[in-house]
Amino acid sequence: MNKKILLDSNILVYALEESNPYHQKAEALILNPNLDFFVTTKNISEYFAVCSKLNIPFDKTWAFYGSLCQNAGILFPNQTSLGIFDGLLKKYQPRGNRVYDMEIVSVALANGIPEIRTVNVKDFSGVTEISVASL
């Protein structure tokens, strides 16, 4: 059985952008046959937002998204994740963009995903409910 991981939004952008120093590692992670990877709808919206800020051509961004939809599990918020999100908000009282990270964690946990891979490990620092690993 393959290990299940959730990819943070930055992994998606780095896998797309060949000029990024993290590109090779991100691409290798996504192509690893021993992993089943997942993303949340929040990751997808963040991916599109960041790609647009970086002026990555929309056609390139869209093509990668299409491949992602075919090869990754797409996770959606639901009643279970909302309950987990409520608990994370109360426990950690996140501020700013960290609120979005708590939503990503809640959706992963609701779907039995035990680990998040990211370049920005600090975004999830102190969160004990899920394993966070660097790219």
Chimera marker file (.cmm) of the C-alpha trace (Angstrom):
<marker_set name="trace">
<marker id="1" x="0.000" y="0.000" z="0.000" r="1" g="1" b="0" radius="0.5"/>
<marker id="2" x="1.318" y="3.433" z="-0.938" r="1" g="1" b="0" radius="0.5"/>
<marker id="3" x="1.891" y="6.157" z="1.616" r="1" g="1" b="0" radius="0.5"/>
<marker id="4" x="-0.760" y="8.908" z="1.508" r="1" g="1" b="0" radius="0.5"/>
<marker id="5" x="0.417" y="12.509" z="1.601" r="1" g="1" b="0" radius="0.5"/>
<marker id="6" x="-1.144" y="15.886" z="1.054" r="1" g="1" b="0" radius="0.5"/>
<marker id="7" x="0.807" y="18.311" z="-1.114" r="1" g="1" b="0" radius="0.5"/>
<marker id="8" x="0.913" y="21.909" z="-0.010" r="1" g="1" b="0" radius="0.5"/>
<marker id="9" x="0.276" y="24.563" z="-2.644" r="1" g="1" b="0" radius="0.5"/>
<marker id="10" x="3.940" y="25.522" z="-2.922" r="1" g="1" b="0" radius="0.5"/>
<marker id="11" x="4.838" y="21.996" z="-4.070" r="1" g="1" b="0" radius="0.5"/>
<marker id="12" x="2.398" y="22.362" z="-6.963" r="1" g="1" b="0" radius="0.5"/>
<marker id="13" x="3.880" y="25.683" z="-8.072" r="1" g="1" b="0" radius="0.5"/>
<marker id="14" x="7.442" y="24.387" z="-7.794" r="1" g="1" b="0" radius="0.5"/>
<marker id="15" x="6.609" y="21.234" z="-9.759" r="1" g="1" b="0" radius="0.5"/>
<marker id="16" x="5.282" y="23.464" z="-12.542" r="1" g="1" b="0" radius="0.5"/>
<marker id="17" x="8.064" y="26.044" z="-12.667" r="1" g="1" b="0" radius="0.5"/>
<marker id="18" x="11.243" y="24.536" z="-14.161" r="1" g="1" b="0" radius="0.5"/>
<marker id="19" x="13.316" y="27.576" z="-13.171" r="1" g="1" b="0" radius="0.5"/>
<marker id="20" x="12.525" y="27.208" z="-9.476" r="1" g="1" b="0" radius="0.5"/>
<marker id="21" x="15.336" y="25.715" z="-7.341" r="1" g="1" b="0" radius="0.5"/>
<marker id="22" x="12.827" y="23.280" z="-5.784" r="1" g="1" b="0" radius="0.5"/>
<marker id="23" x="11.495" y="22.093" z="-9.158" r="1" g="1" b="0" radius="0.5"/>
<marker id="24" x="13.400" y="18.809" z="-9.414" r="1" g="1" b="0" radius="0.5"/>
<marker id="25" x="12.527" y="17.732" z="-5.871" r="1" g="1" b="0" radius="0.5"/>
<marker id="26" x="8.858" y="18.696" z="-6.301" r="1" g="1" b="0" radius="0.5"/>
<marker id="27" x="8.617" y="16.887" z="-9.619" r="1" g="1" b="0" radius="0.5"/>
<marker id="28" x="10.305" y="13.768" z="-8.197" r="1" g="1" b="0" radius="0.5"/>
<marker id="29" x="7.842" y="13.773" z="-5.291" r="1" g="1" b="0" radius="0.5"/>
<marker id="30" x="4.847" y="13.967" z="-7.597" r="1" g="1" b="0" radius="0.5"/>
<marker id="31" x="6.232" y="11.201" z="-9.828" r="1" g="1" b="0" radius="0.5"/>
<marker id="32" x="7.098" y="8.873" z="-6.924" r="1" g="1" b="0" radius="0.5"/>
<marker id="33" x="5.177" y="5.634" z="-7.574" r="1" g="1" b="0" radius="0.5"/>
<marker id="34" x="5.224" y="4.739" z="-3.863" r="1" g="1" b="0" radius="0.5"/>
<marker id="35" x="3.097" y="7.735" z="-2.893" r="1" g="1" b="0" radius="0.5"/>
<marker id="36" x="-0.574" y="8.522" z="-3.283" r="1" g="1" b="0" radius="0.5"/>
<marker id="37" x="-0.863" y="12.257" z="-3.198" r="1" g="1" b="0" radius="0.5"/>
<marker id="38" x="-3.800" y="14.494" z="-2.497" r="1" g="1" b="0" radius="0.5"/>
<marker id="39" x="-4.627" y="18.192" z="-2.607" r="1" g="1" b="0" radius="0.5"/>
<marker id="40" x="-7.507" y="20.161" z="-1.187" r="1" g="1" b="0" radius="0.5"/>
<marker id="41" x="-9.650" y="22.610" z="-3.084" r="1" g="1" b="0" radius="0.5"/>
<marker id="42" x="-7.970" y="25.308" z="-0.962" r="1" g="1" b="0" radius="0.5"/>
<marker id="43" x="-4.584" y="24.204" z="-2.358" r="1" g="1" b="0" radius="0.5"/>
<marker id="44" x="-5.961" y="24.477" z="-5.874" r="1" g="1" b="0" radius="0.5"/>
<marker id="45" x="-7.218" y="28.033" z="-5.393" r="1" g="1" b="0" radius="0.5"/>
<marker id="46" x="-3.899" y="29.011" z="-3.779" r="1" g="1" b="0" radius="0.5"/>
<marker id="47" x="-2.038" y="27.401" z="-6.711" r="1" g="1" b="0" radius="0.5"/>
<marker id="48" x="-3.953" y="29.519" z="-9.225" r="1" g="1" b="0" radius="0.5"/>
<marker id="49" x="-3.487" y="32.674" z="-7.125" r="1" g="1" b="0" radius="0.5"/>
<marker id="50" x="0.277" y="32.199" z="-6.823" r="1" g="1" b="0" radius="0.5"/>
<marker id="51" x="0.727" y="31.275" z="-10.484" r="1" g="1" b="0" radius="0.5"/>
<marker id="52" x="-1.117" y="34.428" z="-11.507" r="1" g="1" b="0" radius="0.5"/>
<marker id="53" x="1.041" y="36.561" z="-9.172" r="1" g="1" b="0" radius="0.5"/>
<marker id="54" x="4.159" y="35.000" z="-10.714" r="1" g="1" b="0" radius="0.5"/>
<marker id="55" x="2.823" y="35.752" z="-14.202" r="1" g="1" b="0" radius="0.5"/>
<marker id="56" x="2.971" y="32.101" z="-15.213" r="1" g="1" b="0" radius="0.5"/>
<marker id="57" x="1.013" y="31.797" z="-18.466" r="1" g="1" b="0" radius="0.5"/>
<marker id="58" x="-2.547" y="30.675" z="-17.802" r="1" g="1" b="0" radius="0.5"/>
<marker id="59" x="-2.346" y="27.903" z="-20.426" r="1" g="1" b="0" radius="0.5"/>
<marker id="60" x="0.647" y="26.382" z="-18.628" r="1" g="1" b="0" radius="0.5"/>
<marker id="61" x="-1.057" y="26.739" z="-15.238" r="1" g="1" b="0" radius="0.5"/>
<marker id="62" x="-4.248" y="25.185" z="-16.597" r="1" g="1" b="0" radius="0.5"/>
<marker id="63" x="-2.454" y="22.252" z="-18.265" r="1" g="1" b="0" radius="0.5"/>
<marker id="64" x="-0.678" y="21.345" z="-15.026" r="1" g="1" b="0" radius="0.5"/>
<marker id="65" x="-3.983" y="21.609" z="-13.176" r="1" g="1" b="0" radius="0.5"/>
<marker id="66" x="-5.542" y="19.161" z="-15.651" r="1" g="1" b="0" radius="0.5"/>
<marker id="67" x="-2.742" y="16.687" z="-15.023" r="1" g="1" b="0" radius="0.5"/>
<marker id="68" x="-3.140" y="17.193" z="-11.292" r="1" g="1" b="0" radius="0.5"/>
<marker id="69" x="-6.856" y="16.397" z="-11.492" r="1" g="1" b="0" radius="0.5"/>
<marker id="70" x="-6.055" y="13.126" z="-13.265" r="1" g="1" b="0" radius="0.5"/>
<marker id="71" x="-3.281" y="12.044" z="-10.907" r="1" g="1" b="0" radius="0.5"/>
<marker id="72" x="-4.135" y="13.362" z="-7.458" r="1" g="1" b="0" radius="0.5"/>
<marker id="73" x="-6.999" y="12.842" z="-5.102" r="1" g="1" b="0" radius="0.5"/>
<marker id="74" x="-8.937" y="16.085" z="-4.773" r="1" g="1" b="0" radius="0.5"/>
<marker id="75" x="-10.282" y="16.589" z="-1.257" r="1" g="1" b="0" radius="0.5"/>
<marker id="76" x="-13.233" y="18.801" z="-0.404" r="1" g="1" b="0" radius="0.5"/>
<marker id="77" x="-14.298" y="20.352" z="2.901" r="1" g="1" b="0" radius="0.5"/>
<marker id="78" x="-17.258" y="18.606" z="4.538" r="1" g="1" b="0" radius="0.5"/>
<marker id="79" x="-19.053" y="18.473" z="7.872" r="1" g="1" b="0" radius="0.5"/>
<marker id="80" x="-16.318" y="16.333" z="9.407" r="1" g="1" b="0" radius="0.5"/>
<marker id="81" x="-13.533" y="18.661" z="8.275" r="1" g="1" b="0" radius="0.5"/>
<marker id="82" x="-15.520" y="21.667" z="9.508" r="1" g="1" b="0" radius="0.5"/>
<marker id="83" x="-15.701" y="20.133" z="12.984" r="1" g="1" b="0" radius="0.5"/>
<marker id="84" x="-11.949" y="19.490" z="12.926" r="1" g="1" b="0" radius="0.5"/>
<marker id="85" x="-11.380" y="23.035" z="11.638" r="1" g="1" b="0" radius="0.5"/>
<marker id="86" x="-13.419" y="24.427" z="14.553" r="1" g="1" b="0" radius="0.5"/>
<marker id="87" x="-11.231" y="22.515" z="16.994" r="1" g="1" b="0" radius="0.5"/>
<marker id="88" x="-8.004" y="23.667" z="15.323" r="1" g="1" b="0" radius="0.5"/>
<marker id="89" x="-9.176" y="27.285" z="15.377" r="1" g="1" b="0" radius="0.5"/>
<marker id="90" x="-9.971" y="27.093" z="19.075" r="1" g="1" b="0" radius="0.5"/>
<marker id="91" x="-6.733" y="25.302" z="19.940" r="1" g="1" b="0" radius="0.5"/>
<marker id="92" x="-4.267" y="27.329" z="17.851" r="1" g="1" b="0" radius="0.5"/>
<marker id="93" x="-6.113" y="30.643" z="17.356" r="1" g="1" b="0" radius="0.5"/>
<marker id="94" x="-4.325" y="31.219" z="14.037" r="1" g="1" b="0" radius="0.5"/>
<marker id="95" x="-3.932" y="34.660" z="12.507" r="1" g="1" b="0" radius="0.5"/>
<marker id="96" x="-3.808" y="35.757" z="8.864" r="1" g="1" b="0" radius="0.5"/>
<marker id="97" x="-2.883" y="33.176" z="6.254" r="1" g="1" b="0" radius="0.5"/>
<marker id="98" x="-2.331" y="30.530" z="8.936" r="1" g="1" b="0" radius="0.5"/>
<marker id="99" x="-6.133" y="30.191" z="9.066" r="1" g="1" b="0" radius="0.5"/>
<marker id="100" x="-5.989" y="28.746" z="5.551" r="1" g="1" b="0" radius="0.5"/>
<marker id="101" x="-3.329" y="26.274" z="6.669" r="1" g="1" b="0" radius="0.5"/>
<marker id="102" x="-5.641" y="25.089" z="9.458" r="1" g="1" b="0" radius="0.5"/>
<marker id="103" x="-8.378" y="24.487" z="6.884" r="1" g="1" b="0" radius="0.5"/>
<marker id="104" x="-5.971" y="22.432" z="4.767" r="1" g="1" b="0" radius="0.5"/>
<marker id="105" x="-4.995" y="20.398" z="7.843" r="1" g="1" b="0" radius="0.5"/>
<marker id="106" x="-8.649" y="19.836" z="8.764" r="1" g="1" b="0" radius="0.5"/>
<marker id="107" x="-9.542" y="18.516" z="5.302" r="1" g="1" b="0" radius="0.5"/>
<marker id="108" x="-6.509" y="16.218" z="5.283" r="1" g="1" b="0" radius="0.5"/>
<marker id="109" x="-7.368" y="14.828" z="8.719" r="1" g="1" b="0" radius="0.5"/>
<marker id="110" x="-11.027" y="14.315" z="7.815" r="1" g="1" b="0" radius="0.5"/>
<marker id="111" x="-9.852" y="12.172" z="4.901" r="1" g="1" b="0" radius="0.5"/>
<marker id="112" x="-7.310" y="10.117" z="6.814" r="1" g="1" b="0" radius="0.5"/>
<marker id="113" x="-4.240" y="11.752" z="5.288" r="1" g="1" b="0" radius="0.5"/>
<marker id="114" x="-1.491" y="11.603" z="7.932" r="1" g="1" b="0" radius="0.5"/>
<marker id="115" x="1.152" y="13.867" z="6.384" r="1" g="1" b="0" radius="0.5"/>
<marker id="116" x="1.603" y="17.179" z="4.594" r="1" g="1" b="0" radius="0.5"/>
<marker id="117" x="4.619" y="17.838" z="2.389" r="1" g="1" b="0" radius="0.5"/>
<marker id="118" x="5.652" y="21.463" z="2.026" r="1" g="1" b="0" radius="0.5"/>
<marker id="119" x="8.597" y="23.754" z="1.553" r="1" g="1" b="0" radius="0.5"/>
<marker id="120" x="7.205" y="26.046" z="4.255" r="1" g="1" b="0" radius="0.5"/>
<marker id="121" x="7.264" y="23.737" z="7.265" r="1" g="1" b="0" radius="0.5"/>
<marker id="122" x="6.999" y="26.781" z="9.537" r="1" g="1" b="0" radius="0.5"/>
<marker id="123" x="3.470" y="27.411" z="8.213" r="1" g="1" b="0" radius="0.5"/>
<marker id="124" x="2.396" y="24.312" z="10.142" r="1" g="1" b="0" radius="0.5"/>
<marker id="125" x="4.743" y="24.644" z="13.120" r="1" g="1" b="0" radius="0.5"/>
<marker id="126" x="3.277" y="23.530" z="16.398" r="1" g="1" b="0" radius="0.5"/>
<marker id="127" x="0.374" y="21.659" z="14.804" r="1" g="1" b="0" radius="0.5"/>
<marker id="128" x="0.507" y="18.257" z="16.468" r="1" g="1" b="0" radius="0.5"/>
<marker id="129" x="-2.485" y="16.647" z="14.784" r="1" g="1" b="0" radius="0.5"/>
<marker id="130" x="-0.640" y="15.916" z="11.518" r="1" g="1" b="0" radius="0.5"/>
<marker id="131" x="2.897" y="15.089" z="10.420" r="1" g="1" b="0" radius="0.5"/>
<marker id="132" x="4.591" y="17.830" z="8.417" r="1" g="1" b="0" radius="0.5"/>
<marker id="133" x="7.599" y="17.003" z="6.255" r="1" g="1" b="0" radius="0.5"/>
<marker id="134" x="9.836" y="19.178" z="4.146" r="1" g="1" b="0" radius="0.5"/>
<marker id="135" x="10.099" y="18.656" z="0.429" r="1" g="1" b="0" radius="0.5"/>
<link id1="1" id2="2" r="1" g="1" b="0" radius="0.2"/>
<link id1="2" id2="3" r="1" g="1" b="0" radius="0.2"/>
<link id1="3" id2="4" r="1" g="1" b="0" radius="0.2"/>
<link id1="4" id2="5" r="1" g="1" b="0" radius="0.2"/>
<link id1="5" id2="6" r="1" g="1" b="0" radius="0.2"/>
<link id1="6" id2="7" r="1" g="1" b="0" radius="0.2"/>
<link id1="7" id2="8" r="1" g="1" b="0" radius="0.2"/>
<link id1="8" id2="9" r="1" g="1" b="0" radius="0.2"/>
<link id1="9" id2="10" r="1" g="1" b="0" radius="0.2"/>
<link id1="10" id2="11" r="1" g="1" b="0" radius="0.2"/>
<link id1="11" id2="12" r="1" g="1" b="0" radius="0.2"/>
<link id1="12" id2="13" r="1" g="1" b="0" radius="0.2"/>
<link id1="13" id2="14" r="1" g="1" b="0" radius="0.2"/>
<link id1="14" id2="15" r="1" g="1" b="0" radius="0.2"/>
<link id1="15" id2="16" r="1" g="1" b="0" radius="0.2"/>
<link id1="16" id2="17" r="1" g="1" b="0" radius="0.2"/>
<link id1="17" id2="18" r="1" g="1" b="0" radius="0.2"/>
<link id1="18" id2="19" r="1" g="1" b="0" radius="0.2"/>
<link id1="19" id2="20" r="1" g="1" b="0" radius="0.2"/>
<link id1="20" id2="21" r="1" g="1" b="0" radius="0.2"/>
<link id1="21" id2="22" r="1" g="1" b="0" radius="0.2"/>
<link id1="22" id2="23" r="1" g="1" b="0" radius="0.2"/>
<link id1="23" id2="24" r="1" g="1" b="0" radius="0.2"/>
<link id1="24" id2="25" r="1" g="1" b="0" radius="0.2"/>
<link id1="25" id2="26" r="1" g="1" b="0" radius="0.2"/>
<link id1="26" id2="27" r="1" g="1" b="0" radius="0.2"/>
<link id1="27" id2="28" r="1" g="1" b="0" radius="0.2"/>
<link id1="28" id2="29" r="1" g="1" b="0" radius="0.2"/>
<link id1="29" id2="30" r="1" g="1" b="0" radius="0.2"/>
<link id1="30" id2="31" r="1" g="1" b="0" radius="0.2"/>
<link id1="31" id2="32" r="1" g="1" b="0" radius="0.2"/>
<link id1="32" id2="33" r="1" g="1" b="0" radius="0.2"/>
<link id1="33" id2="34" r="1" g="1" b="0" radius="0.2"/>
<link id1="34" id2="35" r="1" g="1" b="0" radius="0.2"/>
<link id1="35" id2="36" r="1" g="1" b="0" radius="0.2"/>
<link id1="36" id2="37" r="1" g="1" b="0" radius="0.2"/>
<link id1="37" id2="38" r="1" g="1" b="0" radius="0.2"/>
<link id1="38" id2="39" r="1" g="1" b="0" radius="0.2"/>
<link id1="39" id2="40" r="1" g="1" b="0" radius="0.2"/>
<link id1="40" id2="41" r="1" g="1" b="0" radius="0.2"/>
<link id1="41" id2="42" r="1" g="1" b="0" radius="0.2"/>
<link id1="42" id2="43" r="1" g="1" b="0" radius="0.2"/>
<link id1="43" id2="44" r="1" g="1" b="0" radius="0.2"/>
<link id1="44" id2="45" r="1" g="1" b="0" radius="0.2"/>
<link id1="45" id2="46" r="1" g="1" b="0" radius="0.2"/>
<link id1="46" id2="47" r="1" g="1" b="0" radius="0.2"/>
<link id1="47" id2="48" r="1" g="1" b="0" radius="0.2"/>
<link id1="48" id2="49" r="1" g="1" b="0" radius="0.2"/>
<link id1="49" id2="50" r="1" g="1" b="0" radius="0.2"/>
<link id1="50" id2="51" r="1" g="1" b="0" radius="0.2"/>
<link id1="51" id2="52" r="1" g="1" b="0" radius="0.2"/>
<link id1="52" id2="53" r="1" g="1" b="0" radius="0.2"/>
<link id1="53" id2="54" r="1" g="1" b="0" radius="0.2"/>
<link id1="54" id2="55" r="1" g="1" b="0" radius="0.2"/>
<link id1="55" id2="56" r="1" g="1" b="0" radius="0.2"/>
<link id1="56" id2="57" r="1" g="1" b="0" radius="0.2"/>
<link id1="57" id2="58" r="1" g="1" b="0" radius="0.2"/>
<link id1="58" id2="59" r="1" g="1" b="0" radius="0.2"/>
<link id1="59" id2="60" r="1" g="1" b="0" radius="0.2"/>
<link id1="60" id2="61" r="1" g="1" b="0" radius="0.2"/>
<link id1="61" id2="62" r="1" g="1" b="0" radius="0.2"/>
<link id1="62" id2="63" r="1" g="1" b="0" radius="0.2"/>
<link id1="63" id2="64" r="1" g="1" b="0" radius="0.2"/>
<link id1="64" id2="65" r="1" g="1" b="0" radius="0.2"/>
<link id1="65" id2="66" r="1" g="1" b="0" radius="0.2"/>
<link id1="66" id2="67" r="1" g="1" b="0" radius="0.2"/>
<link id1="67" id2="68" r="1" g="1" b="0" radius="0.2"/>
<link id1="68" id2="69" r="1" g="1" b="0" radius="0.2"/>
<link id1="69" id2="70" r="1" g="1" b="0" radius="0.2"/>
<link id1="70" id2="71" r="1" g="1" b="0" radius="0.2"/>
<link id1="71" id2="72" r="1" g="1" b="0" radius="0.2"/>
<link id1="72" id2="73" r="1" g="1" b="0" radius="0.2"/>
<link id1="73" id2="74" r="1" g="1" b="0" radius="0.2"/>
<link id1="74" id2="75" r="1" g="1" b="0" radius="0.2"/>
<link id1="75" id2="76" r="1" g="1" b="0" radius="0.2"/>
<link id1="76" id2="77" r="1" g="1" b="0" radius="0.2"/>
<link id1="77" id2="78" r="1" g="1" b="0" radius="0.2"/>
<link id1="78" id2="79" r="1" g="1" b="0" radius="0.2"/>
<link id1="79" id2="80" r="1" g="1" b="0" radius="0.2"/>
<link id1="80" id2="81" r="1" g="1" b="0" radius="0.2"/>
<link id1="81" id2="82" r="1" g="1" b="0" radius="0.2"/>
<link id1="82" id2="83" r="1" g="1" b="0" radius="0.2"/>
<link id1="83" id2="84" r="1" g="1" b="0" radius="0.2"/>
<link id1="84" id2="85" r="1" g="1" b="0" radius="0.2"/>
<link id1="85" id2="86" r="1" g="1" b="0" radius="0.2"/>
<link id1="86" id2="87" r="1" g="1" b="0" radius="0.2"/>
<link id1="87" id2="88" r="1" g="1" b="0" radius="0.2"/>
<link id1="88" id2="89" r="1" g="1" b="0" radius="0.2"/>
<link id1="89" id2="90" r="1" g="1" b="0" radius="0.2"/>
<link id1="90" id2="91" r="1" g="1" b="0" radius="0.2"/>
<link id1="91" id2="92" r="1" g="1" b="0" radius="0.2"/>
<link id1="92" id2="93" r="1" g="1" b="0" radius="0.2"/>
<link id1="93" id2="94" r="1" g="1" b="0" radius="0.2"/>
<link id1="94" id2="95" r="1" g="1" b="0" radius="0.2"/>
<link id1="95" id2="96" r="1" g="1" b="0" radius="0.2"/>
<link id1="96" id2="97" r="1" g="1" b="0" radius="0.2"/>
<link id1="97" id2="98" r="1" g="1" b="0" radius="0.2"/>
<link id1="98" id2="99" r="1" g="1" b="0" radius="0.2"/>
<link id1="99" id2="100" r="1" g="1" b="0" radius="0.2"/>
<link id1="100" id2="101" r="1" g="1" b="0" radius="0.2"/>
<link id1="101" id2="102" r="1" g="1" b="0" radius="0.2"/>
<link id1="102" id2="103" r="1" g="1" b="0" radius="0.2"/>
<link id1="103" id2="104" r="1" g="1" b="0" radius="0.2"/>
<link id1="104" id2="105" r="1" g="1" b="0" radius="0.2"/>
<link id1="105" id2="106" r="1" g="1" b="0" radius="0.2"/>
<link id1="106" id2="107" r="1" g="1" b="0" radius="0.2"/>
<link id1="107" id2="108" r="1" g="1" b="0" radius="0.2"/>
<link id1="108" id2="109" r="1" g="1" b="0" radius="0.2"/>
<link id1="109" id2="110" r="1" g="1" b="0" radius="0.2"/>
<link id1="110" id2="111" r="1" g="1" b="0" radius="0.2"/>
<link id1="111" id2="112" r="1" g="1" b="0" radius="0.2"/>
<link id1="112" id2="113" r="1" g="1" b="0" radius="0.2"/>
<link id1="113" id2="114" r="1" g="1" b="0" radius="0.2"/>
<link id1="114" id2="115" r="1" g="1" b="0" radius="0.2"/>
<link id1="115" id2="116" r="1" g="1" b="0" radius="0.2"/>
<link id1="116" id2="117" r="1" g="1" b="0" radius="0.2"/>
<link id1="117" id2="118" r="1" g="1" b="0" radius="0.2"/>
<link id1="118" id2="119" r="1" g="1" b="0" radius="0.2"/>
<link id1="119" id2="120" r="1" g="1" b="0" radius="0.2"/>
<link id1="120" id2="121" r="1" g="1" b="0" radius="0.2"/>
<link id1="121" id2="122" r="1" g="1" b="0" radius="0.2"/>
<link id1="122" id2="123" r="1" g="1" b="0" radius="0.2"/>
<link id1="123" id2="124" r="1" g="1" b="0" radius="0.2"/>
<link id1="124" id2="125" r="1" g="1" b="0" radius="0.2"/>
<link id1="125" id2="126" r="1" g="1" b="0" radius="0.2"/>
<link id1="126" id2="127" r="1" g="1" b="0" radius="0.2"/>
<link id1="127" id2="128" r="1" g="1" b="0" radius="0.2"/>
<link id1="128" id2="129" r="1" g="1" b="0" radius="0.2"/>
<link id1="129" id2="130" r="1" g="1" b="0" radius="0.2"/>
<link id1="130" id2="131" r="1" g="1" b="0" radius="0.2"/>
<link id1="131" id2="132" r="1" g="1" b="0" radius="0.2"/>
<link id1="132" id2="133" r="1" g="1" b="0" radius="0.2"/>
<link id1="133" id2="134" r="1" g="1" b="0" radius="0.2"/>
<link id1="134" id2="135" r="1" g="1" b="0" radius="0.2"/>
</marker_set>
